[in-house]
Amino acid sequence: ENPGEGKREQWSSKTEFLLTVCGNVVGLGNVWRFPYLCYKNGGGAFLVPYLLYVGLCGLPLFLLETSIGQYTQQGIVTCWRSLCPLAEGVGRAELLILIYDSIIYLVILAWTLFYLVFSFSSQLPWASCGNTWNTDQCVDFSSLNHTANCTSKITTTSAATEFWERRVLAISGGIEEVGSVRWELMLCLLACWAVCYFCIWKGIRYSGKVVYFTATFPYLMLLVLLVRGVTLPGAWEGIQFYLYPDPVRLADPQVWMEAGTQVFFSYCIGRGSQTVLGSFNKYNNNCYMDSFWLCLLNGCTSFVAGFAVFSVLGFMAQKQGVSVAMVAESGPGLAFIAFPQAAAMMPLPQLWTVCFFIMLLLLGIDTQFVIMEGVITSFTDLFPVTLRRPRYREGFVLLFCLSCFLIQLTMITEGGIFVFQLIDYYGCSGACVLFVAVFESLAVGWIFGADHMEDAIKDMTAQRPCVLFRLCWRYFTPLVSLSSFILHMVDYKPLKFNRWYMYPDWAYALGWAMALSSILLVPLWGIGKICVGTGSLRQRLAVLCHPDDDLPLTRLGKCQNSEMETLQDINRI
C-alpha cells in the first residue's frame, strides 16, 4: 500500500519481516557484550540465569510486543492508546528511549566506518608505534614473542589503545573540555546518516529490500571469523575461559542482574521496536511461531559469536604470554582495541579487520534502520493526516536525521566520548527499559487482560498460546522485571570514564534527568489522563481501561472487557 494515499504500509512478504526482525535483534550486543558477560559471570554457569530470563521475560515480552503491533496495526504510542489508554505513557516512554538510542547508535557506526577505511591501509595504523599520535609509553605487542614479559603493561599502553584514544577520539581531559569537532569522524557520521536516510525515507518498501543483504551478510562474515579464530594457536585456551563453568558466581546478585539486562538489550524488548515491526504484518500472520524461532536464532547467534571472539582473544593472549583475563574486553574495548590488536598479529591482517568491521557495520546498520523506523512510524501514526501526505514523510525523516546529526556533533568532539557515555549510561540504561517492562506486562496482564491477549493471538494465528505466557504476563514477567529494576537502583554507581574520571555534578544531574524522563513518563501520563477525564474517578478509570471499539475482537463482540467488567476488575484489584 502506498503511504502517499493515506494508508498504512505492510510487508511485501513474510521474509522481509523475519529478516528485519533478525537484523534488529542480532546486533552489536551479540558480538561485543554477551561473550564477555558469559566469561565474566561464571562461564557456562551464566547460561542458567540467562536462559531463565529468556523464558520468564525475553520470549513472553517479545511475543507480547509483536502481537500488540500486529493486533492493533499501530505504532508504539497509538497501539497503547487503542489497547489500554491508561498505559499510553508506556508507549511514549518507549518512544523516548528509542530517540536516545538513535542519537548514540550511529556514533558507534561512525567509529566502525572510520576503522574500516583504515583497514585498507598497507600498514595498519594500530599495529605500530611509529606514528605521530604515539607516545613514549607505546608498546607494539604484535612484535613481542611468547616469553615476553608483559608485566610492564601497567605503565605502558598498546599501539591499538593509543590509536583509539589519541587518533580516533583525541580524548580531552573531561566533559568540560569539549574541544573541536573531529572532521574525519564527522564525514563518517554523515555517510552513515546518508545510507540510513535513503534506506528508510520511503518506508518499508525500501528498507524491506535492503535487509536481504544487511541481515544475511554478517552471518557469512561471522562464519569466516569463526573458522579463522578456532584454527589459531591458543584458541582453545580462549574458549575455555569463555565457557568454563564457575557455579559459585551464581550466588552473586550482580550476575543475575547482568543476565537480565543482556536479555532485554539483546531481544530489543521494552523499547517498542518489535511493536512497530509487528504492526506492518498482515493480521493473520503467525507471530506466535515467529517469536519462538527468532528468539532461538538470537540466542544461538550470541553463543556462537562467543567462540569467534574468545578464540581470537586466546590467540592474542598466547602471543603476548599473558592470561586471557588480561586481554578480555567488552563493548568498544573489544571492537576498537582488542580485536584490531589481535588481527594485527595474524597473517593477512587487513583481510580479517575488513571482515570484522564490515560485520559490525552491517549488524549495527540493521538495528539503526529499525530504531529510526520505530520513531518515524510512531510519529506518523500520531499525525497521520499530515505525515502520510506525499513527500511529507521524506521531509520529516530528513528533519529527524538532521536533528540527530546536530546533537551528535557534540559526541565527535575531543570531549565527545564523555557525552556519548553519559547518554548511553543514563538515557538508554537497563533500569529505564526494566521499568517500562513492568508496566507493559501489568497493563496487558491485568487491565486489557492476559486471557483477552490470548484470544487476540488465537484470532490472528489460529493457535492459542501456551498457558505459561498468561502466567508470565500476569505474574512472572512484572515480578522479575521489578526485582531487576530494584537491584539496578540499589546497585547504582555513578558513571566513571576509564575507571578514573568522575563527571561533574551538573553532568550527573543531566544524566538522571534523561533517565527519569522515560521512567516518570509512564505513571505521570496515566495520572494526567485521569485528571483531564470527566465523571467520577471510577468512571474515568473504566473509560481509560477499556480498549478501542475499533479493535477486531472488540468490534466483533468477542472481547468481553466491557466497562461493567472493567469496573469489577478495578474493584477486585
Secondary structure, 3 states (H helix, E strand, C coil): CCHHHCCCCCCCCHHHHHHHHHHHHCCHHHHHCHHHHHHHCCHHHHHHHHHHHHHHHHHHHHHHHHHHHHHHCCCHHHHHHHHCHHHHHHHHHHHHHHHHHHHHHHHHHHHHHHHHHHCCCCCCCCCCCCCCCCCCCEECHHHCCCCCCHHHHHCCEEHHHHHHHHHHCCCCCCCCCCCCECHHHHHHHHHHHHHHHHHHCCCHHHHHHHHHHHCCHHHHHHHHHHHHHHCCCCHHHHHHHHHCCCHHHHHCHHHHHHHHHHHHHHCCCCCCHHHHHHHCCCCCCCHHHHHHHHHHHHHHHHHHHHHHHHHHHHHHHHHHCCCHHHCCCCCHHHHHHHHHHHHCCCCCHHHHHHHHHHHHHHHHHHHHHHHHHHHHHHHHHHCHHHHCCCCHHHHHHHHHHHHHHHHHHHHHECCHHHHHHHHHHHHCCHHHHHHHHHHHHHHHHHHHHHHHHHHHHHHHHCCCCCHHHHHHHHHHHHHHHHHHHHHHHHCCCCCEECCCEECCHHHHHHHHHHHHHHHCHHHHHHHHHHHHCCCCHHHHHHHHCCCCCCCHHHHHCCCCCCHHHHHHHHHHC
